[in-house]
Amino acid sequence: MLPERAETDLPKAVEAIRATGLQVPMITTALLSADDPTARPIISTASKLHIPYLKPGYYQYKLVNVVKEVDAAGRQFRTLVDLAKDHGIQVGYHNHPQDIGEAIWDMARVIEPLDPRWSGYYYDLCQATIEGGESGWRVSTNLVIPRLKMVAAKDFVWKQTAPHQWRSVICPMGQGMSRWKEFFQLVARSNFHGPVSYQHEYEIPGVSHRSGIALSRDKVPTVMAAIKENLDYIKRVVHEAYEGA
């Protein structure tokens, strides 16, 4: 959906989704500050549609002076949070690879001084594990839980691509290194009730839906079956965590 058409297209999209019996708890945007000419129309429209959470865009490192770069991102982010607050929408920042916030600590210095009712984290345990290794995710989880707004769900494994070279590869939920059962147990004890968004980012053998080639109609059932398996896993571990909390 083009951001310039949010006032006309977003209500149509939300109406179609809700007509199937589903909810629309959050929207994903590329917004970085209130100065964006599309910010107010997008946020005001989402507010009228009673969508409670917003994911903003990503601030880029220039790797010249990272302290100043984080401070500049913080100034922009605060204007966006203020605008969203005026419309009753909470902002959750996503820890995304290669951007400010990849390591929770850099964006935390921006978020922590702000009102926790309106600003917090769209936390990606997979990315936090890639960034923090064996135990770093526990520290970052402890940091974000008091201000957790949304959860991004995916999983990964390390794959060796050359001598002394490894890269993270997204895989089906529950088959990777992300400690989802432990994570949701921690989340359940915090009484979190925000949205959990599954992100399907791995290739399915024989489908190659991430290769840039349009997905043919006959492959759709295979993709949807894979998505259902991942959603079933998420629902199961969430249910177990909250039943035991």
SULJORA-V476662 format. One record per helix or strand of 2 or more residues. SS is the DSSP state (H for helix, E for strand). FROM is the first residue (numbers start at 1). TO is the last residue. If there is no record, write none. Layout:
SS|FROM|TO + SS|FROM|TO
This chain:
H|3|19 + E|26|28 + H|39|48 + E|53|55 + H|66|86 + E|90|94 + H|104|111 + E|119|124 + H|125|147 + E|148|153 + E|155|162 + E|165|171 + H|180|189 + E|196|198 + H|217|244
